[in-house]
Amino acid sequence: MDRAVPNLPSRNLESTEAFYARLGFITVFRDDGWMILHRGSVQLEFFLWADLDPTRSAARCTIRVGDVDELAATIVAAGITITDRGFPRFHEVSRQPWGLRAGHLVDPDGNLLTLIEERKIDLNEL
């Protein structure tokens, strides 16, 4: 199976691991400079960048999920604030101008994860 996996910066792997564990991710690998997390079929990889400034980070990725509402509920239940400022934060799921429903999670290191509902594309819509 071919796939691409995001590699995101982390100021502290232990803190990143704890944050994502609240969202249901489990650690499948970790050493002093690298960590791999899984939640179902979603895989995120993190590398250590101790001097990262979250306010200047441009790191981002897209996660397509079958049930974006379930993931959003998990994020809110984990106590992630719904707001447009600060770290971490959550921007609620809504219908986007491009047609799909999506939300945005910004983690403590400033990584932007766009959470998009996965749906089959009807070629007649194109």
Secondary structure, DSSP 4 states (H G I P E B T S, - for coil): ------EEEES-HHHHHHHHHTTT-EEEEE-SSEEEEEETTEEEEEEE-TT--GGG---EEEEEES-HHHHHHHHHHTT--BSSSSSSEEEEEEE-TTSSEEEEEE-TT--EEEEEE-----GGG-
